[in-house]
């Protein structure tokens, strides 16, 4: 059974959450922000370094996800994407 737990981290600007139940392993996030995201052994996106890429690239990575599995929050906890 696949792990459906969410992963999250704080970036310089965003709190990043990956909904593993929605992630299909398309790796678009890895292509856009390779220092922030990688695929784990189950081909699910995880956050490896919340400060690995520029905030703009992290937002682009979230927007590139075909299933909207990457959720971004501002520092006050308000969801800003999707």
PDB file of N, CA, C and O in Angstrom:
ATOM      1  N   UNK A   1       0.839  -1.184   0.000  1.00  0.00           N
ATOM      2  CA  UNK A   1       0.000   0.000   0.000  1.00  0.00           C
ATOM      3  C   UNK A   1       0.879   1.240   0.000  1.00  0.00           C
ATOM      4  O   UNK A   1       1.815   1.333   0.794  1.00  0.00           O
ATOM      5  N   UNK A   2       0.599   2.173  -0.860  1.00  0.00           N
ATOM      6  CA  UNK A   2       1.412   3.377  -0.981  1.00  0.00           C
ATOM      7  C   UNK A   2       1.207   4.282   0.224  1.00  0.00           C
ATOM      8  O   UNK A   2       0.120   4.354   0.798  1.00  0.00           O
ATOM      9  N   UNK A   3       2.275   4.964   0.586  1.00  0.00           N
ATOM     10  CA  UNK A   3       2.213   5.934   1.667  1.00  0.00           C
ATOM     11  C   UNK A   3       1.456   7.161   1.183  1.00  0.00           C
ATOM     12  O   UNK A   3       1.836   7.769   0.182  1.00  0.00           O
ATOM     13  N   UNK A   4       0.405   7.525   1.873  1.00  0.00           N
ATOM     14  CA  UNK A   4      -0.391   8.681   1.455  1.00  0.00           C
ATOM     15  C   UNK A   4      -0.164   9.877   2.370  1.00  0.00           C
ATOM     16  O   UNK A   4      -0.911  10.854   2.313  1.00  0.00           O
ATOM     17  N   UNK A   5       0.855   9.806   3.208  1.00  0.00           N
ATOM     18  CA  UNK A   5       1.149  10.931   4.093  1.00  0.00           C
ATOM     19  C   UNK A   5       1.603  12.133   3.276  1.00  0.00           C
ATOM     20  O   UNK A   5       2.182  11.991   2.199  1.00  0.00           O
ATOM     21  N   UNK A   6       1.336  13.287   3.798  1.00  0.00           N
ATOM     22  CA  UNK A   6       1.772  14.517   3.158  1.00  0.00           C
ATOM     23  C   UNK A   6       3.152  14.884   3.679  1.00  0.00           C
ATOM     24  O   UNK A   6       3.508  14.551   4.809  1.00  0.00           O
ATOM     25  N   UNK A   7       3.924  15.570   2.852  1.00  0.00           N
ATOM     26  CA  UNK A   7       5.199  16.094   3.301  1.00  0.00           C
ATOM     27  C   UNK A   7       5.146  17.596   3.179  1.00  0.00           C
ATOM     28  O   UNK A   7       4.524  18.131   2.261  1.00  0.00           O
ATOM     29  N   UNK A   8       5.799  18.281   4.103  1.00  0.00           N
ATOM     30  CA  UNK A   8       5.807  19.730   4.033  1.00  0.00           C
ATOM     31  C   UNK A   8       7.111  20.268   4.581  1.00  0.00           C
ATOM     32  O   UNK A   8       7.792  19.612   5.368  1.00  0.00           O
ATOM     33  N   UNK A   9       7.445  21.467   4.155  1.00  0.00           N
ATOM     34  CA  UNK A   9       8.632  22.168   4.609  1.00  0.00           C
ATOM     35  C   UNK A   9       8.385  23.654   4.482  1.00  0.00           C
ATOM     36  O   UNK A   9       7.456  24.085   3.799  1.00  0.00           O
ATOM     37  N   UNK A  10       9.216  24.432   5.141  1.00  0.00           N
ATOM     38  CA  UNK A  10       9.140  25.879   5.019  1.00  0.00           C
ATOM     39  C   UNK A  10      10.248  26.368   4.110  1.00  0.00           C
ATOM     40  O   UNK A  10      11.417  26.052   4.330  1.00  0.00           O
ATOM     41  N   UNK A  11       9.893  27.142   3.083  1.00  0.00           N
ATOM     42  CA  UNK A  11      10.894  27.770   2.229  1.00  0.00           C
ATOM     43  C   UNK A  11      11.121  29.176   2.740  1.00  0.00           C
ATOM     44  O   UNK A  11      10.535  29.582   3.743  1.00  0.00           O
ATOM     45  N   UNK A  12      11.966  29.912   2.055  1.00  0.00           N
ATOM     46  CA  UNK A  12      12.180  31.287   2.442  1.00  0.00           C
ATOM     47  C   UNK A  12      10.892  32.080   2.420  1.00  0.00           C
ATOM     48  O   UNK A  12      10.718  32.989   3.231  1.00  0.00           O
ATOM     49  N   UNK A  13       9.988  31.761   1.518  1.00  0.00           N
ATOM     50  CA  UNK A  13       8.750  32.513   1.363  1.00  0.00           C
ATOM     51  C   UNK A  13       7.505  31.661   1.596  1.00  0.00           C
ATOM     52  O   UNK A  13       6.471  32.184   2.012  1.00  0.00           O
ATOM     53  N   UNK A  14       7.589  30.365   1.337  1.00  0.00           N
ATOM     54  CA  UNK A  14       6.416  29.496   1.353  1.00  0.00           C
ATOM     55  C   UNK A  14       6.566  28.339   2.320  1.00  0.00           C
ATOM     56  O   UNK A  14       7.675  27.891   2.612  1.00  0.00           O
ATOM     57  N   UNK A  15       5.434  27.863   2.810  1.00  0.00           N
ATOM     58  CA  UNK A  15       5.355  26.530   3.400  1.00  0.00           C
ATOM     59  C   UNK A  15       4.925  25.637   2.247  1.00  0.00           C
ATOM     60  O   UNK A  15       3.928  25.918   1.583  1.00  0.00           O
ATOM     61  N   UNK A  16       5.658  24.576   2.008  1.00  0.00           N
ATOM     62  CA  UNK A  16       5.413  23.687   0.873  1.00  0.00           C
ATOM     63  C   UNK A  16       4.840  22.376   1.393  1.00  0.00           C
ATOM     64  O   UNK A  16       5.403  21.749   2.290  1.00  0.00           O
ATOM     65  N   UNK A  17       3.720  21.974   0.819  1.00  0.00           N
ATOM     66  CA  UNK A  17       3.095  20.701   1.185  1.00  0.00           C
ATOM     67  C   UNK A  17       2.907  19.885  -0.086  1.00  0.00           C
ATOM     68  O   UNK A  17       2.422  20.399  -1.094  1.00  0.00           O
ATOM     69  N   UNK A  18       3.288  18.622  -0.039  1.00  0.00           N
ATOM     70  CA  UNK A  18       3.063  17.714  -1.160  1.00  0.00           C
ATOM     71  C   UNK A  18       2.029  16.685  -0.721  1.00  0.00           C
ATOM     72  O   UNK A  18       2.235  15.957   0.250  1.00  0.00           O
ATOM     73  N   UNK A  19       0.928  16.633  -1.439  1.00  0.00           N
ATOM     74  CA  UNK A  19      -0.117  15.643  -1.174  1.00  0.00           C
ATOM     75  C   UNK A  19       0.255  14.371  -1.931  1.00  0.00           C
ATOM     76  O   UNK A  19       0.033  14.266  -3.137  1.00  0.00           O
ATOM     77  N   UNK A  20       0.820  13.410  -1.209  1.00  0.00           N
ATOM     78  CA  UNK A  20       1.312  12.181  -1.837  1.00  0.00           C
ATOM     79  C   UNK A  20       0.189  11.371  -2.480  1.00  0.00           C
ATOM     80  O   UNK A  20       0.437  10.614  -3.418  1.00  0.00           O
ATOM     81  N   UNK A  21      -1.021  11.517  -1.997  1.00  0.00           N
ATOM     82  CA  UNK A  21      -2.143  10.794  -2.593  1.00  0.00           C
ATOM     83  C   UNK A  21      -2.453  11.315  -3.993  1.00  0.00           C
ATOM     84  O   UNK A  21      -2.945  10.564  -4.836  1.00  0.00           O
ATOM     85  N   UNK A  22      -2.175  12.579  -4.247  1.00  0.00           N
ATOM     86  CA  UNK A  22      -2.428  13.170  -5.561  1.00  0.00           C
ATOM     87  C   UNK A  22      -1.239  13.043  -6.504  1.00  0.00           C
ATOM     88  O   UNK A  22      -1.417  13.052  -7.722  1.00  0.00           O
ATOM     89  N   UNK A  23      -0.032  12.925  -5.962  1.00  0.00           N
ATOM     90  CA  UNK A  23       1.181  12.908  -6.787  1.00  0.00           C
ATOM     91  C   UNK A  23       1.219  11.657  -7.668  1.00  0.00           C
ATOM     92  O   UNK A  23       1.048  10.537  -7.186  1.00  0.00           O
ATOM     93  N   UNK A  24       1.446  11.868  -8.970  1.00  0.00           N
ATOM     94  CA  UNK A  24       1.533  10.753  -9.915  1.00  0.00           C
ATOM     95  C   UNK A  24       2.958  10.540 -10.422  1.00  0.00           C
ATOM     96  O   UNK A  24       3.184   9.702 -11.295  1.00  0.00           O
ATOM     97  N   UNK A  25       3.912  11.284  -9.887  1.00  0.00           N
ATOM     98  CA  UNK A  25       5.303  11.105 -10.276  1.00  0.00           C
ATOM     99  C   UNK A  25       5.658  11.683 -11.624  1.00  0.00           C
ATOM    100  O   UNK A  25       6.596  11.209 -12.266  1.00  0.00           O
ATOM    101  N   UNK A  26       4.939  12.693 -12.073  1.00  0.00           N
ATOM    102  CA  UNK A  26       5.228  13.311 -13.374  1.00  0.00           C
ATOM    103  C   UNK A  26       6.587  14.006 -13.380  1.00  0.00           C
ATOM    104  O   UNK A  26       7.194  14.163 -14.440  1.00  0.00           O
ATOM    105  N   UNK A  27       7.063  14.416 -12.232  1.00  0.00           N
ATOM    106  CA  UNK A  27       8.379  15.034 -12.037  1.00  0.00           C
ATOM    107  C   UNK A  27       8.518  16.416 -12.661  1.00  0.00           C
ATOM    108  O   UNK A  27       9.639  16.893 -12.838  1.00  0.00           O
ATOM    109  N   UNK A  28       7.426  17.061 -12.995  1.00  0.00           N
ATOM    110  CA  UNK A  28       7.535  18.425 -13.520  1.00  0.00           C
ATOM    111  C   UNK A  28       8.114  19.355 -12.459  1.00  0.00           C
ATOM    112  O   UNK A  28       8.844  20.289 -12.790  1.00  0.00           O
ATOM    113  N   UNK A  29       7.801  19.114 -11.203  1.00  0.00           N
ATOM    114  CA  UNK A  29       8.352  19.936 -10.124  1.00  0.00           C
ATOM    115  C   UNK A  29       9.868  19.791 -10.049  1.00  0.00           C
ATOM    116  O   UNK A  29      10.580  20.765  -9.801  1.00  0.00           O
ATOM    117  N   UNK A  30      10.354  18.579 -10.262  1.00  0.00           N
ATOM    118  CA  UNK A  30      11.795  18.329 -10.236  1.00  0.00           C
ATOM    119  C   UNK A  30      12.478  19.056 -11.387  1.00  0.00           C
ATOM    120  O   UNK A  30      13.581  19.580 -11.227  1.00  0.00           O
ATOM    121  N   UNK A  31      11.827  19.090 -12.543  1.00  0.00           N
ATOM    122  CA  UNK A  31      12.391  19.786 -13.692  1.00  0.00           C
ATOM    123  C   UNK A  31      12.482  21.284 -13.490  1.00  0.00           C
ATOM    124  O   UNK A  31      13.424  21.918 -13.965  1.00  0.00           O
ATOM    125  N   UNK A  32      11.512  21.859 -12.790  1.00  0.00           N
ATOM    126  CA  UNK A  32      11.465  23.310 -12.592  1.00  0.00           C
ATOM    127  C   UNK A  32      12.270  23.745 -11.369  1.00  0.00           C
ATOM    128  O   UNK A  32      12.928  24.785 -11.402  1.00  0.00           O
ATOM    129  N   UNK A  33      12.227  22.972 -10.308  1.00  0.00           N
ATOM    130  CA  UNK A  33      12.916  23.324  -9.061  1.00  0.00           C
ATOM    131  C   UNK A  33      13.667  22.106  -8.522  1.00  0.00           C
ATOM    132  O   UNK A  33      13.285  21.546  -7.494  1.00  0.00           O
ATOM    133  N   UNK A  34      14.734  21.695  -9.214  1.00  0.00           N
ATOM    134  CA  UNK A  34      15.421  20.449  -8.874  1.00  0.00           C
ATOM    135  C   UNK A  34      16.161  20.457  -7.540  1.00  0.00           C
ATOM    136  O   UNK A  34      16.477  19.394  -7.006  1.00  0.00           O
ATOM    137  N   UNK A  35      16.437  21.619  -7.004  1.00  0.00           N
ATOM    138  CA  UNK A  35      17.101  21.672  -5.702  1.00  0.00           C
ATOM    139  C   UNK A  35      16.103  21.649  -4.547  1.00  0.00           C
ATOM    140  O   UNK A  35      16.493  21.526  -3.386  1.00  0.00           O
ATOM    141  N   UNK A  36      14.823  21.767  -4.867  1.00  0.00           N
ATOM    142  CA  UNK A  36      13.772  21.753  -3.847  1.00  0.00           C
ATOM    143  C   UNK A  36      13.043  20.417  -3.808  1.00  0.00           C
ATOM    144  O   UNK A  36      12.732  19.908  -2.732  1.00  0.00           O
ATOM    145  N   UNK A  37      12.773  19.853  -4.974  1.00  0.00           N
ATOM    146  CA  UNK A  37      11.993  18.617  -5.064  1.00  0.00           C
ATOM    147  C   UNK A  37      12.814  17.483  -5.663  1.00  0.00           C
ATOM    148  O   UNK A  37      13.723  17.705  -6.463  1.00  0.00           O
ATOM    149  N   UNK A  38      12.474  16.262  -5.258  1.00  0.00           N
ATOM    150  CA  UNK A  38      12.964  15.059  -5.929  1.00  0.00           C
ATOM    151  C   UNK A  38      11.889  14.002  -5.785  1.00  0.00           C
ATOM    152  O   UNK A  38      10.961  14.142  -4.990  1.00  0.00           O
ATOM    153  N   UNK A  39      12.028  12.947  -6.564  1.00  0.00           N
ATOM    154  CA  UNK A  39      11.115  11.811  -6.432  1.00  0.00           C
ATOM    155  C   UNK A  39      11.745  10.791  -5.502  1.00  0.00           C
ATOM    156  O   UNK A  39      12.943  10.520  -5.586  1.00  0.00           O
ATOM    157  N   UNK A  40      10.942  10.229  -4.620  1.00  0.00           N
ATOM    158  CA  UNK A  40      11.442   9.205  -3.714  1.00  0.00           C
ATOM    159  C   UNK A  40      11.378   7.833  -4.380  1.00  0.00           C
ATOM    160  O   UNK A  40      11.111   7.733  -5.578  1.00  0.00           O
ATOM    161  N   UNK A  41      11.620   6.788  -3.613  1.00  0.00           N
ATOM    162  CA  UNK A  41      11.649   5.432  -4.158  1.00  0.00           C
ATOM    163  C   UNK A  41      10.288   4.967  -4.671  1.00  0.00           C
ATOM    164  O   UNK A  41      10.213   3.995  -5.422  1.00  0.00           O
ATOM    165  N   UNK A  42       9.224   5.643  -4.281  1.00  0.00           N
ATOM    166  CA  UNK A  42       7.877   5.322  -4.781  1.00  0.00           C
ATOM    167  C   UNK A  42       7.458   6.247  -5.922  1.00  0.00           C
ATOM    168  O   UNK A  42       6.293   6.269  -6.318  1.00  0.00           O
ATOM    169  N   UNK A  43       8.424   7.013  -6.448  1.00  0.00           N
ATOM    170  CA  UNK A  43       8.156   7.998  -7.505  1.00  0.00           C
ATOM    171  C   UNK A  43       7.112   9.029  -7.086  1.00  0.00           C
ATOM    172  O   UNK A  43       6.257   9.424  -7.878  1.00  0.00           O
ATOM    173  N   UNK A  44       7.195   9.447  -5.852  1.00  0.00           N
ATOM    174  CA  UNK A  44       6.356  10.517  -5.311  1.00  0.00           C
ATOM    175  C   UNK A  44       7.264  11.701  -4.997  1.00  0.00           C
ATOM    176  O   UNK A  44       8.390  11.524  -4.532  1.00  0.00           O
ATOM    177  N   UNK A  45       6.767  12.907  -5.255  1.00  0.00           N
ATOM    178  CA  UNK A  45       7.556  14.104  -4.983  1.00  0.00           C
ATOM    179  C   UNK A  45       7.724  14.316  -3.482  1.00  0.00           C
ATOM    180  O   UNK A  45       6.795  14.120  -2.699  1.00  0.00           O
ATOM    181  N   UNK A  46       8.925  14.717  -3.108  1.00  0.00           N
ATOM    182  CA  UNK A  46       9.209  15.114  -1.733  1.00  0.00           C
ATOM    183  C   UNK A  46      10.021  16.401  -1.770  1.00  0.00           C
ATOM    184  O   UNK A  46      10.683  16.704  -2.762  1.00  0.00           O
ATOM    185  N   UNK A  47       9.960  17.146  -0.686  1.00  0.00           N
ATOM    186  CA  UNK A  47      10.751  18.361  -0.540  1.00  0.00           C
ATOM    187  C   UNK A  47      12.080  17.964   0.089  1.00  0.00           C
ATOM    188  O   UNK A  47      12.115  17.396   1.181  1.00  0.00           O
ATOM    189  N   UNK A  48      13.183  18.271  -0.615  1.00  0.00           N
ATOM    190  CA  UNK A  48      14.499  17.920  -0.094  1.00  0.00           C
ATOM    191  C   UNK A  48      15.247  19.118   0.472  1.00  0.00           C
ATOM    192  O   UNK A  48      16.073  18.962   1.371  1.00  0.00           O
ATOM    193  N   UNK A  49      14.971  20.305  -0.040  1.00  0.00           N
ATOM    194  CA  UNK A  49      15.622  21.513   0.464  1.00  0.00           C
ATOM    195  C   UNK A  49      14.694  22.692   0.221  1.00  0.00           C
ATOM    196  O   UNK A  49      14.588  23.198  -0.896  1.00  0.00           O
ATOM    197  N   UNK A  50      14.036  23.113   1.268  1.00  0.00           N
ATOM    198  CA  UNK A  50      13.046  24.173   1.123  1.00  0.00           C
ATOM    199  C   UNK A  50      13.635  25.504   0.666  1.00  0.00           C
ATOM    200  O   UNK A  50      12.899  26.380   0.211  1.00  0.00           O
ATOM    201  N   UNK A  51      14.932  25.663   0.781  1.00  0.00           N
ATOM    202  CA  UNK A  51      15.603  26.874   0.311  1.00  0.00           C
ATOM    203  C   UNK A  51      16.438  26.606  -0.930  1.00  0.00           C
ATOM    204  O   UNK A  51      17.297  27.413  -1.286  1.00  0.00           O
ATOM    205  N   UNK A  52      16.195  25.483  -1.589  1.00  0.00           N
ATOM    206  CA  UNK A  52      17.028  25.062  -2.708  1.00  0.00           C
ATOM    207  C   UNK A  52      16.865  25.876  -3.972  1.00  0.00           C
ATOM    208  O   UNK A  52      17.800  25.971  -4.767  1.00  0.00           O
ATOM    209  N   UNK A  53      15.702  26.463  -4.176  1.00  0.00           N
ATOM    210  CA  UNK A  53      15.429  27.232  -5.390  1.00  0.00           C
ATOM    211  C   UNK A  53      14.801  28.566  -5.015  1.00  0.00           C
ATOM    212  O   UNK A  53      14.338  28.758  -3.891  1.00  0.00           O
ATOM    213  N   UNK A  54      14.794  29.471  -5.965  1.00  0.00           N
ATOM    214  CA  UNK A  54      14.141  30.761  -5.767  1.00  0.00           C
ATOM    215  C   UNK A  54      12.645  30.559  -5.541  1.00  0.00           C
ATOM    216  O   UNK A  54      12.051  29.623  -6.075  1.00  0.00           O
ATOM    217  N   UNK A  55      12.049  31.429  -4.760  1.00  0.00           N
ATOM    218  CA  UNK A  55      10.611  31.338  -4.474  1.00  0.00           C
ATOM    219  C   UNK A  55       9.780  31.323  -5.748  1.00  0.00           C
ATOM    220  O   UNK A  55       8.791  30.595  -5.836  1.00  0.00           O
ATOM    221  N   UNK A  56      10.174  32.125  -6.738  1.00  0.00           N
ATOM    222  CA  UNK A  56       9.439  32.150  -8.010  1.00  0.00           C
ATOM    223  C   UNK A  56       9.473  30.789  -8.694  1.00  0.00           C
ATOM    224  O   UNK A  56       8.479  30.371  -9.289  1.00  0.00           O
ATOM    225  N   UNK A  57      10.612  30.090  -8.616  1.00  0.00           N
ATOM    226  CA  UNK A  57      10.720  28.770  -9.233  1.00  0.00           C
ATOM    227  C   UNK A  57       9.893  27.733  -8.476  1.00  0.00           C
ATOM    228  O   UNK A  57       9.341  26.813  -9.079  1.00  0.00           O
ATOM    229  N   UNK A  58       9.808  27.883  -7.165  1.00  0.00           N
ATOM    230  CA  UNK A  58       8.980  26.971  -6.378  1.00  0.00           C
ATOM    231  C   UNK A  58       7.512  27.147  -6.758  1.00  0.00           C
ATOM    232  O   UNK A  58       6.779  26.166  -6.882  1.00  0.00           O
ATOM    233  N   UNK A  59       7.084  28.389  -6.942  1.00  0.00           N
ATOM    234  CA  UNK A  59       5.713  28.649  -7.387  1.00  0.00           C
ATOM    235  C   UNK A  59       5.478  28.061  -8.776  1.00  0.00           C
ATOM    236  O   UNK A  59       4.434  27.456  -9.022  1.00  0.00           O
ATOM    237  N   UNK A  60       6.432  28.234  -9.681  1.00  0.00           N
ATOM    238  CA  UNK A  60       6.308  27.651 -11.026  1.00  0.00           C
ATOM    239  C   UNK A  60       6.247  26.128 -10.963  1.00  0.00           C
ATOM    240  O   UNK A  60       5.498  25.503 -11.714  1.00  0.00           O
ATOM    241  N   UNK A  61       7.028  25.532 -10.071  1.00  0.00           N
ATOM    242  CA  UNK A  61       7.006  24.074  -9.912  1.00  0.00           C
ATOM    243  C   UNK A  61       5.626  23.610  -9.460  1.00  0.00           C
ATOM    244  O   UNK A  61       5.097  22.624  -9.974  1.00  0.00           O
ATOM    245  N   UNK A  62       5.050  24.319  -8.504  1.00  0.00           N
ATOM    246  CA  UNK A  62       3.704  23.966  -8.038  1.00  0.00           C
ATOM    247  C   UNK A  62       2.693  24.096  -9.170  1.00  0.00           C
ATOM    248  O   UNK A  62       1.827  23.237  -9.338  1.00  0.00           O
ATOM    249  N   UNK A  63       2.803  25.159  -9.938  1.00  0.00           N
ATOM    250  CA  UNK A  63       1.876  25.372 -11.053  1.00  0.00           C
ATOM    251  C   UNK A  63       2.065  24.350 -12.167  1.00  0.00           C
ATOM    252  O   UNK A  63       1.137  24.088 -12.932  1.00  0.00           O
ATOM    253  N   UNK A  64       3.265  23.768 -12.265  1.00  0.00           N
ATOM    254  CA  UNK A  64       3.540  22.788 -13.318  1.00  0.00           C
ATOM    255  C   UNK A  64       2.993  21.402 -12.994  1.00  0.00           C
ATOM    256  O   UNK A  64       2.930  20.544 -13.875  1.00  0.00           O
ATOM    257  N   UNK A  65       2.603  21.174 -11.758  1.00  0.00           N
ATOM    258  CA  UNK A  65       2.115  19.857 -11.343  1.00  0.00           C
ATOM    259  C   UNK A  65       0.756  19.577 -11.988  1.00  0.00           C
ATOM    260  O   UNK A  65      -0.188  20.341 -11.787  1.00  0.00           O
ATOM    261  N   UNK A  66       0.644  18.490 -12.761  1.00  0.00           N
ATOM    262  CA  UNK A  66      -0.614  18.209 -13.463  1.00  0.00           C
ATOM    263  C   UNK A  66      -1.771  17.827 -12.544  1.00  0.00           C
ATOM    264  O   UNK A  66      -2.930  17.900 -12.954  1.00  0.00           O
ATOM    265  N   UNK A  67      -1.477  17.424 -11.315  1.00  0.00           N
ATOM    266  CA  UNK A  67      -2.547  17.029 -10.392  1.00  0.00           C
ATOM    267  C   UNK A  67      -2.710  17.998  -9.224  1.00  0.00           C
ATOM    268  O   UNK A  67      -3.488  17.739  -8.305  1.00  0.00           O
ATOM    269  N   UNK A  68      -1.994  19.091  -9.256  1.00  0.00           N
ATOM    270  CA  UNK A  68      -2.012  20.091  -8.181  1.00  0.00           C
ATOM    271  C   UNK A  68      -1.720  19.460  -6.821  1.00  0.00           C
ATOM    272  O   UNK A  68      -2.377  19.759  -5.824  1.00  0.00           O
ATOM    273  N   UNK A  69      -0.721  18.581  -6.808  1.00  0.00           N
ATOM    274  CA  UNK A  69      -0.331  17.909  -5.571  1.00  0.00           C
ATOM    275  C   UNK A  69       0.545  18.780  -4.681  1.00  0.00           C
ATOM    276  O   UNK A  69       0.732  18.468  -3.505  1.00  0.00           O
ATOM    277  N   UNK A  70       1.085  19.868  -5.226  1.00  0.00           N
ATOM    278  CA  UNK A  70       1.935  20.769  -4.450  1.00  0.00           C
ATOM    279  C   UNK A  70       1.095  21.960  -4.013  1.00  0.00           C
ATOM    280  O   UNK A  70       0.529  22.683  -4.834  1.00  0.00           O
ATOM    281  N   UNK A  71       1.030  22.143  -2.722  1.00  0.00           N
ATOM    282  CA  UNK A  71       0.223  23.214  -2.145  1.00  0.00           C
ATOM    283  C   UNK A  71       1.172  24.178  -1.442  1.00  0.00           C
ATOM    284  O   UNK A  71       2.025  23.767  -0.656  1.00  0.00           O
ATOM    285  N   UNK A  72       1.009  25.458  -1.735  1.00  0.00           N
ATOM    286  CA  UNK A  72       1.857  26.479  -1.132  1.00  0.00           C
ATOM    287  C   UNK A  72       1.042  27.356  -0.192  1.00  0.00           C
ATOM    288  O   UNK A  72      -0.093  27.734  -0.484  1.00  0.00           O
ATOM    289  N   UNK A  73       1.650  27.664   0.936  1.00  0.00           N
ATOM    290  CA  UNK A  73       1.056  28.545   1.936  1.00  0.00           C
ATOM    291  C   UNK A  73       2.029  29.680   2.206  1.00  0.00           C
ATOM    292  O   UNK A  73       3.243  29.498   2.106  1.00  0.00           O
ATOM    293  N   UNK A  74       1.501  30.856   2.548  1.00  0.00           N
ATOM    294  CA  UNK A  74       2.393  31.935   2.947  1.00  0.00           C
ATOM    295  C   UNK A  74       2.797  31.721   4.405  1.00  0.00           C
ATOM    296  O   UNK A  74       2.350  30.769   5.044  1.00  0.00           O
ATOM    297  N   UNK A  75       3.631  32.599   4.920  1.00  0.00           N
ATOM    298  CA  UNK A  75       4.144  32.443   6.282  1.00  0.00           C
ATOM    299  C   UNK A  75       3.058  32.542   7.352  1.00  0.00           C
ATOM    300  O   UNK A  75       3.256  32.099   8.483  1.00  0.00           O
ATOM    301  N   UNK A  76       1.910  33.124   6.995  1.00  0.00           N
ATOM    302  CA  UNK A  76       0.796  33.225   7.938  1.00  0.00           C
ATOM    303  C   UNK A  76      -0.132  32.020   7.870  1.00  0.00           C
ATOM    304  O   UNK A  76      -1.125  31.958   8.595  1.00  0.00           O
ATOM    305  N   UNK A  77       0.189  31.061   7.002  1.00  0.00           N
ATOM    306  CA  UNK A  77      -0.618  29.859   6.885  1.00  0.00           C
ATOM    307  C   UNK A  77      -1.743  29.945   5.879  1.00  0.00           C
ATOM    308  O   UNK A  77      -2.529  29.006   5.749  1.00  0.00           O
ATOM    309  N   UNK A  78      -1.836  31.061   5.159  1.00  0.00           N
ATOM    310  CA  UNK A  78      -2.879  31.214   4.143  1.00  0.00           C
ATOM    311  C   UNK A  78      -2.462  30.483   2.871  1.00  0.00           C
ATOM    312  O   UNK A  78      -1.359  30.687   2.364  1.00  0.00           O
ATOM    313  N   UNK A  79      -3.347  29.630   2.358  1.00  0.00           N
ATOM    314  CA  UNK A  79      -3.046  28.910   1.124  1.00  0.00           C
ATOM    315  C   UNK A  79      -3.013  29.897  -0.033  1.00  0.00           C
ATOM    316  O   UNK A  79      -3.947  30.674  -0.233  1.00  0.00           O
ATOM    317  N   UNK A  80      -1.917  29.853  -0.796  1.00  0.00           N
ATOM    318  CA  UNK A  80      -1.797  30.760  -1.933  1.00  0.00           C
ATOM    319  C   UNK A  80      -1.790  30.028  -3.267  1.00  0.00           C
ATOM    320  O   UNK A  80      -1.988  30.651  -4.310  1.00  0.00           O
ATOM    321  N   UNK A  81      -1.566  28.723  -3.252  1.00  0.00           N
ATOM    322  CA  UNK A  81      -1.675  27.917  -4.473  1.00  0.00           C
ATOM    323  C   UNK A  81      -1.936  26.482  -4.087  1.00  0.00           C
ATOM    324  O   UNK A  81      -1.355  26.020  -3.105  1.00  0.00           O
ATOM    325  N   UNK A  82      -2.767  25.751  -4.790  1.00  0.00           N
ATOM    326  CA  UNK A  82      -3.717  26.208  -5.803  1.00  0.00           C
ATOM    327  C   UNK A  82      -4.911  26.884  -5.169  1.00  0.00           C
ATOM    328  O   UNK A  82      -5.814  27.332  -5.876  1.00  0.00           O
TER     329      UNK A  82
END
